[in-house]
């Protein structure tokens, strides 16, 4: 098959996925966030007259840029607000670090029985000698920790933001199976896993 035919076939398949409202997230970079935002916006506009048809975001990601991930989540909120669409997030293999955080932005969160989630402290690269750089970094890191902890407390309905901040930013990599994610309220459905989500999550413990 000629290269032109392969490219045409690829483009046709991509257009069909776009029509179905399907997007795949891998490494989270600024460039990926831009592509994601454009694609999700176009798919949401196409669904404005049938908002009951959700967008499906498939995640198989080792994470990436904090800023890029937050931009993707913000775009998800924007298309919900503007076009009333629902967005499902699905982990097909693994969602680590920022990938796990973006996953929480879905209206319905699903992961495969063999999928894994990982939570850990963020890594930052700094340059410069000005002490103010480090002061600003400390403020940014604290704001980010609180933002993420509040998100996990709200979406999981499991314990408090303070507990989640200590759990995520403990200095350890927290690898979680699909069953553990279900028990912690980090996923809504794990097809094929015969474990019920907790009926009465503990909200008041710290």
Secondary structure, DSSP 8 states (H G I E B T S, - for coil): --HHHHHHHHHHHHHHHHHHTEEEE-SB-HHHHHHHHHHHHHHHHHTTT-TTS-EEEEEEE--B-HHHHHHHHHHHHHHHHHH---EEEEEEEEEETHHHHHHTTSSEEEE-TT-EEEE---------S-HHHHHHHHHHHHHHHHHHHHHHHHHH-SS-HHHHHHHHTSSS-EEEEHHHHHHHTS-SB-TT------SS---S--
